[in-house]
Amino acid sequence: MSELSITLVSGATALAAIAIVALAALRGWGQWVALRRHELDRHAVASGPHDDALPSNTASRIDIADLRERVRKLEAIAAGVDL
């Protein structure tokens, strides 16, 4: 074989290998996304109505208010203001 034909065969083989790996990765990614969707759907059905959303929402608002107060105090300390 000539040097040109060896280069062409090597290039074609490498391209085919890359295509096979890319297709396998794409198929695996699609199946992983489908699995996650199934898990989310199953969790949504299992949790039922969202009656408990109010307490967690209230708790998160209290946490945010607490964090804002802490930031306000830190900013006052940084500015040199006595509280």
Beta strands, then each sheet from edge to edge (+ up, - down):
end
